[in-house]
Amino acid sequence: MLTWIWLILPCLALIAFGVALRRASELFAVRVQGGKLSVLRGRLPPALFSELSDIAERAPQSDAELCVVSESGTPRLLLRGAPQPALEQAARNVLGRYSVSQIRTGRLRAP
């Protein structure tokens, strides 16, 4: 019994380390649900939130989570949920105008 505990503890530590590493590169996460946009984690500029809200209003049937991570110094969009090419491409187009430093200094924060 004791040997199982010593095997499980390092596995749990590795999983926690992996989650922490993933969250360290995450800039923000927003949820699109029923045409409304809400901030889940992170911070972003109000102008970016406004533009993403306009995109969410044009896709009222969508239910997805948009995660933006910093990858090689540029923001990268990850879409979680059902594939929606129009929503994803529009969000990428808007996100491409912002740098990582602009996003990190955003004033709008998650509650």
N, C-alpha and C positions, 0 to 999 in steps of 0.2 A: 504493500500500500504506500509506503513512504517513498519508494522509487518512482511511482507514478506522479507524485507531487513534484519531485525534482525534475521530471520530464515536462510537466505541464507549465511550471513557473517560467522557464525560459521561453516557451512558445508564447505565453501571454505577454511577456515583456517584448518580444519581437513584434507581435501584432500591435501593441501600444506604440512602439517606436515607429512602425510603418504608418500608422494613422497620424501621428504627430508630424512626421516628415511630409506627408501629403498636405496636411493643413497649413504647414509653414509656407508652402508655395502658393496657397490659395489666396487670391485677392478679395473676392467676394462671391456670394452665392445668392441668387434671387429665384423666387418661385413665380411661375406664370400659371394662374389658375382662373379660368372663367373670364379672361380678358383683363384681369387685374394683376399687378406686379407687386410683390412684397419682398423685402430684404430679409434673408435668413441669417447670413453671416457676413462679417467684413464691413468695409466702408467703400463708398464710391461717390464721385462728384454728382451733385444734383442735376447737372445738365445731362450726364450719361443716364441717370435714372429716368429722367423725363423722356429721353429718346427711346429707351428700352420700354417704357410704359406705352408710348405710342405704338410700338411694334406689337406689344401684348394686346392692345385694344383691337388691332387688325386681325388677331387670331383668337377670337373669343372661345373657340372650341378646344383650345390647347390646354394641356396640363403637363407642365414640364419644369425641370429645375435647370437653370443656367448657372454653371460654375465657371469662374474666370480664374485661371492660374497664371503665374509668372513662369514662362518657359524661355530660357536663354535671353532674358531681359525684355521679352515682349509678352503682352497679354494673349492668352490662348483660351478660346471658348470651348467648354465641354457641355454637351447637352445630355441630360439624364431624363429619360422618359421615352414616350413614343417618338419615332423619327418624324421630324417636321422640317423638311428641307427649306421651305420658304422662311419660316421663323428663324432657323439657324443661320441662313445666309444673310438675312437682314440684320440680325444681331452682330454677326461678324463684321459686316460693313460699318456699322456704328462703332463697334469696339476698336476697329482699326485706326480710328482717328485719335485714340487716346494712348498715352504712354503709361508704363507701369508707375512711374513717379506721380503722374497726374491722378491715377486711380488711388494710389496709396495716400495721397493728401486730401482725398475726398472728405467732405464734411458730413455726408449722410451716412449714418451708422445703423447697424442692426439693433433692434430693441433688446 
